[in-house]
């Protein structure tokens, strides 16, 4: 009879933070994606309503809002939640661009500002996805040892030494 040694399970390797390499599905990661999706629906709906309010500043502010929240979502959760956010923004903009039940239209097809919003809102999510990775990396900060003086403060007297 052959004996089999027990080996602990291998830890799953993950890629660098924010990468799509070997994504682990957990309740937390699914929750982040769903939360970002809802946030995308809210921001897309808000931007659709506001983009024609004060021309041209309404669309500019709406696009800046989409970009800002996109960068926030990417910093918070990486590419997975950013994809959920982008889907939410796209869904909200496309649904609200349709003719309403009473014939109302929030995004008229014959206005340039509407096309800027419909094309620009997903483009801002793509810009957030293409932002440099170093913006989202947590850099290690090394503290000086207690024996070394702090950087930028050479020559300071020790606490116990009297001042001249």
N, C-alpha and C positions, 0 to 999 in steps of 0.2 A: 504494500500500500504506500502510495506516494504522499508525503506531507507537503502541505502548501503553507508558506509563510504569509502571515498577514502583513500587508503594506498599507500605510495610511493613504488615503486618496490624495491625488495630486491637486494642488491648487490651480485653478484656472488662471491662465496668463491673460493679462489684459494689456492693451496697447497703451500708448501715452494718453494722458487725460484729454478727453475731448475727441479721441479718434474713434472710428467705427470698428477697429480691429477687435475681434472677439468680444462683442458686446454681451454682457450678462443681463438676462432678463430677471428682474426681481420686482417685488411689489413697489419698492421705492422708485425704481427707474420707470416703471409703467405709470406710477402716480405723477412723476415729473412730466412725462410726455403728455398725459391727459390734462394736467394743470396748465401746461404751456399751450395746449390746444384750446382750452377755454379762454386763456388770456389772449390768444390770437383772434378768437371770435369777438371778444370784447373790443380789442384795439382796432380790428378791421371794421367792425360796425361803427365805432366812434369816428374813425377816420372817414368812412363813407358819408356819414351825416355831416361832418364838419368841413370836408374838403372844398366845398363851394361857398362857405360862409363869408369869408373876406378874401376876395380875389386879389392877388395870387397867394396871399399869406396863409390862407386856410389849408391849401394843398401842401404848401411848404412845411407848415407845422405838423400836418398829419403824416407826411413822409418822414420827417425827423423823428416823430414819435414812434413810428414803425421801426425805424433803424435803431433807435435808442433801446427800445424794449427787446429787439432782436439781439443786440449785443449783451444786454442784461441776461436774457435767457441762455445764450451760449456760455456766458461766464458762470452761470448758475448750474447748468446741467450738461453742457456739451452739445454735440450735434443731434442727438436723439430728440431732446426737448425742442431744439431749434427747428427740427423738421416738423414736429407737432405744431409749433407756433406758426410756422409758414403755412401749414395746411389750414389752420384756423383763420389766418388773415385772408388767404385765398378764397376759402369757402364763404366767409362773411362778405367779402367784396363782390363775389360773383352772385351770391343769392340776393344781396341788396341792390345789385345793378339791374335786376329783372323788373318788369312792370308790376306794380302792386295791384291789389284787388280792386281798388277804385280808379286805376289808371295812372296813379302817381309814379313818378320815376325819380329816384335819387341820383342816378348817374346817367344823364342824357347822352346818347351816343354821338350826337352832332357837336358836342362841345370839346374843345381841346383839353380843357382842364380836367374833364372826366377821363379822357384817355391817359393823361399824365397820372392820374390816381390809379386807374385800373392796371396800367403797366408798371408804374413806379412802386406800388406797394409790395408786390412780390420781388421786384428788383432790390428793394431795400433789405429784404430778408436774405437775398443772395449776397449782398454786400456784407452783411453781418456774418455770413458763413465764410466769406473769403478774407475776413480780417486776419491779421497775422496771429499765429498761435502764441507768440510771446506776450501778447496783451493779456492772455488768460492764464499764463503759467504762474504758479506760486514760486517765487524765487526764495532760496534759502538765505537767511540772514544770520551771519555768524557774529556772535557777541564777543567782544574782546575779553581776554582772561582778566581776572581781578588784579594781577601783577602788572599788566600793561596799562599805561594811561589811555584814556579814551581818545579816539581820533579827533584831531582838531583842538585838543586841549593840552598841548605839551607845556611843561613847566608849571603846571598848577601845583600848589603846595598840597601835601597830604593833609588830612583832616587834623591830625595831631600836631602838625608843625605850626609854630606861631608865624604870623605874617610879619614881614620886615617893616 
